Amino acid sequence: MTEPPADRDRRRVEEVFGDVLPETTSDERDPDPPGGDRDSWYHENRPPHHDR
């Protein structure tokens, strides 16, 4: 039995590019847990020359 062209094309695209879309969307996943205060990321990633 021969595959329909659409299925064959889709399989070829998946072989070349892999799984492009995730199984779940971002609204279905748990959000990042809040950590510390709102400015903690900026303080943790502050460049050394800003300490002077």
PDB file of N, CA, C and O in Angstrom, chain B, residues numbered from 101:
ATOM      1  N   MET B 101       0.835  -1.175   0.000  1.00  0.00           N
ATOM      2  CA  MET B 101       0.000   0.000   0.000  1.00  0.00           C
ATOM      3  C   MET B 101       0.885   1.246   0.000  1.00  0.00           C
ATOM      4  O   MET B 101       1.852   1.306   0.759  1.00  0.00           O
ATOM      5  N   THR B 102       0.587   2.207  -0.806  1.00  0.00           N
ATOM      6  CA  THR B 102       1.366   3.428  -0.933  1.00  0.00           C
ATOM      7  C   THR B 102       0.771   4.530  -0.060  1.00  0.00           C
ATOM      8  O   THR B 102      -0.448   4.662   0.055  1.00  0.00           O
ATOM      9  N   GLU B 103       1.659   5.319   0.554  1.00  0.00           N
ATOM     10  CA  GLU B 103       1.203   6.424   1.397  1.00  0.00           C
ATOM     11  C   GLU B 103       0.628   7.546   0.535  1.00  0.00           C
ATOM     12  O   GLU B 103       1.062   7.745  -0.599  1.00  0.00           O
ATOM     13  N   PRO B 104      -0.332   8.269   1.065  1.00  0.00           N
ATOM     14  CA  PRO B 104      -0.788   9.467   0.351  1.00  0.00           C
ATOM     15  C   PRO B 104       0.347  10.495   0.320  1.00  0.00           C
ATOM     16  O   PRO B 104       1.169  10.528   1.236  1.00  0.00           O
ATOM     17  N   PRO B 105       0.404  11.335  -0.719  1.00  0.00           N
ATOM     18  CA  PRO B 105       1.491  12.318  -0.823  1.00  0.00           C
ATOM     19  C   PRO B 105       1.614  13.243   0.383  1.00  0.00           C
ATOM     20  O   PRO B 105       2.729  13.594   0.770  1.00  0.00           O
ATOM     21  N   ALA B 106       0.507  13.642   0.982  1.00  0.00           N
ATOM     22  CA  ALA B 106       0.580  14.549   2.139  1.00  0.00           C
ATOM     23  C   ALA B 106       1.307  13.894   3.310  1.00  0.00           C
ATOM     24  O   ALA B 106       2.139  14.531   3.956  1.00  0.00           O
ATOM     25  N   ASP B 107       0.999  12.620   3.589  1.00  0.00           N
ATOM     26  CA  ASP B 107       1.676  11.917   4.677  1.00  0.00           C
ATOM     27  C   ASP B 107       3.155  11.731   4.384  1.00  0.00           C
ATOM     28  O   ASP B 107       3.989  11.876   5.278  1.00  0.00           O
ATOM     29  N   ARG B 108       3.479  11.418   3.160  1.00  0.00           N
ATOM     30  CA  ARG B 108       4.877  11.224   2.762  1.00  0.00           C
ATOM     31  C   ARG B 108       5.643  12.538   2.899  1.00  0.00           C
ATOM     32  O   ARG B 108       6.771  12.552   3.393  1.00  0.00           O
ATOM     33  N   ASP B 109       5.033  13.642   2.464  1.00  0.00           N
ATOM     34  CA  ASP B 109       5.687  14.948   2.572  1.00  0.00           C
ATOM     35  C   ASP B 109       5.891  15.350   4.032  1.00  0.00           C
ATOM     36  O   ASP B 109       6.947  15.863   4.402  1.00  0.00           O
ATOM     37  N   ARG B 110       4.874  15.112   4.852  1.00  0.00           N
ATOM     38  CA  ARG B 110       4.979  15.461   6.271  1.00  0.00           C
ATOM     39  C   ARG B 110       6.075  14.643   6.942  1.00  0.00           C
ATOM     40  O   ARG B 110       6.839  15.175   7.749  1.00  0.00           O
ATOM     41  N   ARG B 111       6.157  13.368   6.620  1.00  0.00           N
ATOM     42  CA  ARG B 111       7.194  12.515   7.201  1.00  0.00           C
ATOM     43  C   ARG B 111       8.586  13.005   6.775  1.00  0.00           C
ATOM     44  O   ARG B 111       9.516  13.013   7.581  1.00  0.00           O
ATOM     45  N   ARG B 112       8.720  13.404   5.531  1.00  0.00           N
ATOM     46  CA  ARG B 112      10.023  13.900   5.046  1.00  0.00           C
ATOM     47  C   ARG B 112      10.402  15.193   5.752  1.00  0.00           C
ATOM     48  O   ARG B 112      11.560  15.371   6.130  1.00  0.00           O
ATOM     49  N   VAL B 113       9.450  16.094   5.934  1.00  0.00           N
ATOM     50  CA  VAL B 113       9.723  17.345   6.653  1.00  0.00           C
ATOM     51  C   VAL B 113      10.149  17.050   8.085  1.00  0.00           C
ATOM     52  O   VAL B 113      11.081  17.674   8.592  1.00  0.00           O
ATOM     53  N   GLU B 114       9.476  16.103   8.747  1.00  0.00           N
ATOM     54  CA  GLU B 114       9.846  15.742  10.110  1.00  0.00           C
ATOM     55  C   GLU B 114      11.236  15.113  10.172  1.00  0.00           C
ATOM     56  O   GLU B 114      11.963  15.330  11.141  1.00  0.00           O
ATOM     57  N   GLU B 115      11.616  14.339   9.157  1.00  0.00           N
ATOM     58  CA  GLU B 115      12.955  13.751   9.125  1.00  0.00           C
ATOM     59  C   GLU B 115      14.013  14.836   9.022  1.00  0.00           C
ATOM     60  O   GLU B 115      15.064  14.746   9.656  1.00  0.00           O
ATOM     61  N   VAL B 116      13.739  15.853   8.233  1.00  0.00           N
ATOM     62  CA  VAL B 116      14.730  16.908   8.006  1.00  0.00           C
ATOM     63  C   VAL B 116      14.785  17.882   9.177  1.00  0.00           C
ATOM     64  O   VAL B 116      15.865  18.208   9.669  1.00  0.00           O
ATOM     65  N   PHE B 117      13.619  18.347   9.624  1.00  0.00           N
ATOM     66  CA  PHE B 117      13.587  19.425  10.613  1.00  0.00           C
ATOM     67  C   PHE B 117      13.296  18.965  12.031  1.00  0.00           C
ATOM     68  O   PHE B 117      13.458  19.749  12.966  1.00  0.00           O
ATOM     69  N   GLY B 118      12.878  17.741  12.221  1.00  0.00           N
ATOM     70  CA  GLY B 118      12.558  17.272  13.556  1.00  0.00           C
ATOM     71  C   GLY B 118      11.205  17.774  14.005  1.00  0.00           C
ATOM     72  O   GLY B 118      10.388  18.206  13.192  1.00  0.00           O
ATOM     73  N   ASP B 119      10.975  17.714  15.299  1.00  0.00           N
ATOM     74  CA  ASP B 119       9.716  18.143  15.883  1.00  0.00           C
ATOM     75  C   ASP B 119       9.778  19.649  16.095  1.00  0.00           C
ATOM     76  O   ASP B 119      10.448  20.123  17.013  1.00  0.00           O
ATOM     77  N   VAL B 120       9.093  20.388  15.261  1.00  0.00           N
ATOM     78  CA  VAL B 120       9.174  21.845  15.292  1.00  0.00           C
ATOM     79  C   VAL B 120       8.315  22.428  16.409  1.00  0.00           C
ATOM     80  O   VAL B 120       8.746  23.355  17.095  1.00  0.00           O
ATOM     81  N   LEU B 121       7.124  21.907  16.597  1.00  0.00           N
ATOM     82  CA  LEU B 121       6.212  22.449  17.592  1.00  0.00           C
ATOM     83  C   LEU B 121       6.203  21.580  18.842  1.00  0.00           C
ATOM     84  O   LEU B 121       6.238  20.353  18.741  1.00  0.00           O
ATOM     85  N   PRO B 122       6.157  22.196  20.017  1.00  0.00           N
ATOM     86  CA  PRO B 122       6.092  21.409  21.246  1.00  0.00           C
ATOM     87  C   PRO B 122       4.737  20.731  21.392  1.00  0.00           C
ATOM     88  O   PRO B 122       3.760  21.128  20.757  1.00  0.00           O
ATOM     89  N   GLU B 123       4.689  19.717  22.226  1.00  0.00           N
ATOM     90  CA  GLU B 123       3.441  18.993  22.463  1.00  0.00           C
ATOM     91  C   GLU B 123       2.421  19.857  23.188  1.00  0.00           C
ATOM     92  O   GLU B 123       1.221  19.728  22.946  1.00  0.00           O
ATOM     93  N   THR B 124       2.883  20.746  24.083  1.00  0.00           N
ATOM     94  CA  THR B 124       1.982  21.627  24.824  1.00  0.00           C
ATOM     95  C   THR B 124       2.329  23.076  24.527  1.00  0.00           C
ATOM     96  O   THR B 124       3.465  23.398  24.180  1.00  0.00           O
ATOM     97  N   THR B 125       1.353  23.931  24.666  1.00  0.00           N
ATOM     98  CA  THR B 125       1.590  25.362  24.462  1.00  0.00           C
ATOM     99  C   THR B 125       1.971  26.003  25.786  1.00  0.00           C
ATOM    100  O   THR B 125       1.801  25.398  26.845  1.00  0.00           O
ATOM    101  N   SER B 126       2.482  27.216  25.731  1.00  0.00           N
ATOM    102  CA  SER B 126       2.946  27.879  26.943  1.00  0.00           C
ATOM    103  C   SER B 126       1.831  28.120  27.948  1.00  0.00           C
ATOM    104  O   SER B 126       2.088  28.141  29.151  1.00  0.00           O
ATOM    105  N   ASP B 127       0.604  28.301  27.488  1.00  0.00           N
ATOM    106  CA  ASP B 127      -0.485  28.518  28.438  1.00  0.00           C
ATOM    107  C   ASP B 127      -0.936  27.220  29.113  1.00  0.00           C
ATOM    108  O   ASP B 127      -1.670  27.269  30.100  1.00  0.00           O
ATOM    109  N   GLU B 128      -0.512  26.066  28.602  1.00  0.00           N
ATOM    110  CA  GLU B 128      -0.834  24.790  29.233  1.00  0.00           C
ATOM    111  C   GLU B 128       0.213  24.375  30.260  1.00  0.00           C
ATOM    112  O   GLU B 128      -0.046  23.501  31.087  1.00  0.00           O
ATOM    113  N   ARG B 129       1.389  24.990  30.218  1.00  0.00           N
ATOM    114  CA  ARG B 129       2.467  24.655  31.144  1.00  0.00           C
ATOM    115  C   ARG B 129       2.399  25.532  32.380  1.00  0.00           C
ATOM    116  O   ARG B 129       1.813  26.614  32.357  1.00  0.00           O
ATOM    117  N   ASP B 130       3.005  25.054  33.463  1.00  0.00           N
ATOM    118  CA  ASP B 130       3.067  25.848  34.691  1.00  0.00           C
ATOM    119  C   ASP B 130       3.968  27.058  34.462  1.00  0.00           C
ATOM    120  O   ASP B 130       5.021  26.935  33.836  1.00  0.00           O
ATOM    121  N   PRO B 131       3.567  28.220  34.960  1.00  0.00           N
ATOM    122  CA  PRO B 131       4.432  29.398  34.829  1.00  0.00           C
ATOM    123  C   PRO B 131       5.674  29.235  35.698  1.00  0.00           C
ATOM    124  O   PRO B 131       5.703  28.411  36.612  1.00  0.00           O
ATOM    125  N   ASP B 132       6.687  30.021  35.403  1.00  0.00           N
ATOM    126  CA  ASP B 132       7.902  29.987  36.211  1.00  0.00           C
ATOM    127  C   ASP B 132       7.550  30.388  37.644  1.00  0.00           C
ATOM    128  O   ASP B 132       6.803  31.343  37.857  1.00  0.00           O
ATOM    129  N   PRO B 133       8.080  29.670  38.611  1.00  0.00           N
ATOM    130  CA  PRO B 133       7.771  30.028  39.997  1.00  0.00           C
ATOM    131  C   PRO B 133       8.389  31.385  40.342  1.00  0.00           C
ATOM    132  O   PRO B 133       9.524  31.662  39.956  1.00  0.00           O
ATOM    133  N   PRO B 134       7.658  32.220  41.056  1.00  0.00           N
ATOM    134  CA  PRO B 134       8.221  33.519  41.432  1.00  0.00           C
ATOM    135  C   PRO B 134       9.359  33.308  42.416  1.00  0.00           C
ATOM    136  O   PRO B 134       9.279  32.462  43.307  1.00  0.00           O
ATOM    137  N   GLY B 135      10.398  34.073  42.247  1.00  0.00           N
ATOM    138  CA  GLY B 135      11.540  33.929  43.131  1.00  0.00           C
ATOM    139  C   GLY B 135      12.011  35.279  43.642  1.00  0.00           C
ATOM    140  O   GLY B 135      12.347  36.165  42.855  1.00  0.00           O
ATOM    141  N   GLY B 136      12.035  35.434  44.942  1.00  0.00           N
ATOM    142  CA  GLY B 136      12.545  36.650  45.546  1.00  0.00           C
ATOM    143  C   GLY B 136      11.718  37.876  45.200  1.00  0.00           C
ATOM    144  O   GLY B 136      10.546  37.780  44.837  1.00  0.00           O
ATOM    145  N   ASP B 137      12.353  39.016  45.321  1.00  0.00           N
ATOM    146  CA  ASP B 137      11.656  40.245  44.978  1.00  0.00           C
ATOM    147  C   ASP B 137      11.746  40.508  43.483  1.00  0.00           C
ATOM    148  O   ASP B 137      12.414  39.772  42.757  1.00  0.00           O
ATOM    149  N   ARG B 138      11.088  41.535  43.033  1.00  0.00           N
ATOM    150  CA  ARG B 138      11.016  41.803  41.597  1.00  0.00           C
ATOM    151  C   ARG B 138      12.364  42.214  41.008  1.00  0.00           C
ATOM    152  O   ARG B 138      12.601  42.003  39.818  1.00  0.00           O
ATOM    153  N   ASP B 139      13.242  42.790  41.807  1.00  0.00           N
ATOM    154  CA  ASP B 139      14.528  43.278  41.311  1.00  0.00           C
ATOM    155  C   ASP B 139      15.661  42.280  41.495  1.00  0.00           C
ATOM    156  O   ASP B 139      16.803  42.587  41.154  1.00  0.00           O
ATOM    157  N   SER B 140      15.379  41.092  42.027  1.00  0.00           N
ATOM    158  CA  SER B 140      16.452  40.140  42.328  1.00  0.00           C
ATOM    159  C   SER B 140      17.218  39.732  41.072  1.00  0.00           C
ATOM    160  O   SER B 140      18.440  39.591  41.121  1.00  0.00           O
ATOM    161  N   TRP B 141      16.520  39.538  39.937  1.00  0.00           N
ATOM    162  CA  TRP B 141      17.213  39.145  38.710  1.00  0.00           C
ATOM    163  C   TRP B 141      18.205  40.216  38.293  1.00  0.00           C
ATOM    164  O   TRP B 141      19.318  39.897  37.874  1.00  0.00           O
ATOM    165  N   TYR B 142      17.822  41.477  38.400  1.00  0.00           N
ATOM    166  CA  TYR B 142      18.711  42.567  38.002  1.00  0.00           C
ATOM    167  C   TYR B 142      19.928  42.653  38.913  1.00  0.00           C
ATOM    168  O   TYR B 142      21.033  42.926  38.445  1.00  0.00           O
ATOM    169  N   HIS B 143      19.738  42.425  40.193  1.00  0.00           N
ATOM    170  CA  HIS B 143      20.867  42.453  41.122  1.00  0.00           C
ATOM    171  C   HIS B 143      21.800  41.270  40.894  1.00  0.00           C
ATOM    172  O   HIS B 143      23.018  41.421  40.993  1.00  0.00           O
ATOM    173  N   GLU B 144      21.254  40.101  40.592  1.00  0.00           N
ATOM    174  CA  GLU B 144      22.078  38.919  40.353  1.00  0.00           C
ATOM    175  C   GLU B 144      22.858  39.009  39.054  1.00  0.00           C
ATOM    176  O   GLU B 144      23.944  38.438  38.951  1.00  0.00           O
ATOM    177  N   ASN B 145      22.337  39.703  38.070  1.00  0.00           N
ATOM    178  CA  ASN B 145      22.975  39.792  36.754  1.00  0.00           C
ATOM    179  C   ASN B 145      23.601  41.156  36.491  1.00  0.00           C
ATOM    180  O   ASN B 145      23.805  41.550  35.342  1.00  0.00           O
ATOM    181  N   ARG B 146      23.892  41.847  37.542  1.00  0.00           N
ATOM    182  CA  ARG B 146      24.465  43.187  37.449  1.00  0.00           C
ATOM    183  C   ARG B 146      25.932  43.108  37.024  1.00  0.00           C
ATOM    184  O   ARG B 146      26.695  42.335  37.604  1.00  0.00           O
ATOM    185  N   PRO B 147      26.340  43.890  36.028  1.00  0.00           N
ATOM    186  CA  PRO B 147      27.741  43.868  35.593  1.00  0.00           C
ATOM    187  C   PRO B 147      28.668  44.376  36.698  1.00  0.00           C
ATOM    188  O   PRO B 147      28.288  45.255  37.471  1.00  0.00           O
ATOM    189  N   PRO B 148      29.876  43.828  36.775  1.00  0.00           N
ATOM    190  CA  PRO B 148      30.816  44.218  37.847  1.00  0.00           C
ATOM    191  C   PRO B 148      31.143  45.711  37.854  1.00  0.00           C
ATOM    192  O   PRO B 148      31.368  46.282  38.921  1.00  0.00           O
ATOM    193  N   HIS B 149      31.174  46.338  36.708  1.00  0.00           N
ATOM    194  CA  HIS B 149      31.544  47.762  36.678  1.00  0.00           C
ATOM    195  C   HIS B 149      30.452  48.655  37.274  1.00  0.00           C
ATOM    196  O   HIS B 149      30.685  49.849  37.464  1.00  0.00           O
ATOM    197  N   HIS B 150      29.282  48.118  37.571  1.00  0.00           N
ATOM    198  CA  HIS B 150      28.235  48.913  38.214  1.00  0.00           C
ATOM    199  C   HIS B 150      28.389  48.968  39.721  1.00  0.00           C
ATOM    200  O   HIS B 150      27.673  49.718  40.385  1.00  0.00           O
ATOM    201  N   ASP B 151      29.323  48.176  40.285  1.00  0.00           N
ATOM    202  CA  ASP B 151      29.540  48.181  41.720  1.00  0.00           C
ATOM    203  C   ASP B 151      30.395  49.364  42.159  1.00  0.00           C
ATOM    204  O   ASP B 151      30.465  49.659  43.352  1.00  0.00           O
ATOM    205  N   ARG B 152      31.023  50.022  41.255  1.00  0.00           N
ATOM    206  CA  ARG B 152      31.926  51.138  41.619  1.00  0.00           C
ATOM    207  C   ARG B 152      31.178  52.404  41.870  1.00  0.00           C
ATOM    208  O   ARG B 152      31.785  53.427  42.184  1.00  0.00           O
TER     209      ARG B 152
END
